[in-house]
Structure formats: structure tokens, C-alpha cells
């Protein structure tokens, strides 16, 4: 599910979700992103792993996490035009 930066998404602690951050509104026309690096805070509870980068979307897995915790996921990527872009997403882990 591609999402745009600064969105808030929800997952349950036991879910493993495939997500994507869409940089399309951040890059110049005709550019693409590459070399994405991802971090999440607080660290050590939520597992995030980059799956791939296609066009302007960075796909990643999000799994685990502690109920009641809000995580900030940050993805930094280079563009084909030489820019460095940063996207932040808030992931809220909640039992439903």
C-alpha cells in the first residue's frame, strides 16, 4: 500500500505489513530515487526492512512493535538529479 510522507498508518503488534512511501510529490519531473536508507524510533521494538525501490516508491516491511507505541519511520533517498530527500511516516501500533 503506497503512502505519502507525513502520513499516519496503523498496524496491530502481530501484523507484518508491506508498505511503500511515495516520493512522487517531492522529486523533480523525470527524476527517480535510489539508495534509500530507513530508520525507526524508538529502536529495537519495530522491525523495518526495505524490500525494493521502484520509480519514486520505496517499499518496505513493518513487523512487530509494542501496543500503544507510535514509531517514526524515516526514509532518506538520493535522486537521479543529485538531491537528497527525507520522508517521515508515523506508524501507530494498536490492538483492535
C-alpha atoms as one frame of an Amber mdcrd trajectory, in Angstrom:
protein
   0.000   0.000   0.000   1.846   3.179  -1.112   1.534   6.079   1.302   2.717
   9.650   1.101   5.233  11.153   3.524   3.885  12.559   6.798   1.001  10.073
   6.834  -0.019   8.121   9.899  -0.670   4.419   9.481  -1.876   1.792  11.958
  -0.937  -1.852  12.495  -1.505  -4.465  15.156   1.534  -5.865  17.019   1.336
  -9.280  15.343   0.871  -7.955  11.791   3.600  -7.909   9.145   2.706  -5.276
   6.546   4.176  -4.488   3.148   4.115  -0.704   2.801   5.510   1.857   0.384
   6.407   5.516   0.708   5.722   7.532  -2.430   8.240  10.332  -3.083   6.453
  11.484  -6.290   5.434  14.859  -4.837   8.996  15.509  -3.663  11.067  14.790
  -6.798  11.509  16.935  -9.888   9.785  15.812 -13.097  11.668  12.925 -14.722
  13.788  12.127 -11.663  13.755   8.892  -9.705  15.003   7.928  -6.268  17.763
   5.496  -5.334  19.840   4.245  -2.394  17.107   4.512   0.257  18.101   4.135
   3.908  15.484   3.602   6.619  15.477   4.089  10.391  12.742   3.908  13.014
  12.398   5.337  16.523  12.137   4.158  19.179  14.569   1.492  18.064  14.653
  -2.177  18.991  10.917  -2.926  19.019   9.655  -2.414  15.458  11.334  -4.294
  12.618  11.510  -2.432   9.294  13.241  -3.784   6.198  13.453  -2.209   2.748
  12.082  -4.558   0.091  12.776  -2.519  -3.048  12.787   0.898  -4.655  10.790
   1.266  -7.874  10.421   4.616  -9.628   9.560   7.004  -6.803   8.256   4.454
  -4.281  10.281   2.756  -1.549   8.638  -0.497  -0.438   9.330  -1.951   2.999
   8.179  -4.484   5.585   6.943  -3.345   9.015   6.511  -6.008  11.679   6.347
  -6.435  15.442   6.101  -3.329  17.617   4.586  -2.720  21.035   0.904  -1.919
  21.558   0.370   1.755  22.363   3.657   2.898  20.816   3.972   5.436  17.994
   7.027   4.895  15.789   8.624   7.447  13.489   9.921   5.817  10.317  12.375
   7.919   8.337  13.497   7.146   4.787  16.343   9.117   3.216  16.941   8.657
  -0.522  19.100  10.162  -3.271  17.514  11.382  -6.505  18.831  10.943 -10.021
  19.176  14.760 -10.080  21.546  14.806  -7.108  19.126  15.821  -4.356  18.774
  14.047  -1.019  15.171  13.681   0.173  13.737  12.648   3.525  10.273  11.226
   4.176   8.781  10.601   7.614   5.851   8.347   8.443   4.227   7.694  11.820
   3.295   4.072  12.466   0.918   3.543  15.389   0.831   0.042  16.838  -2.571
  -0.671  18.366  -4.586  -3.790  19.197  -8.052  -3.512  17.732
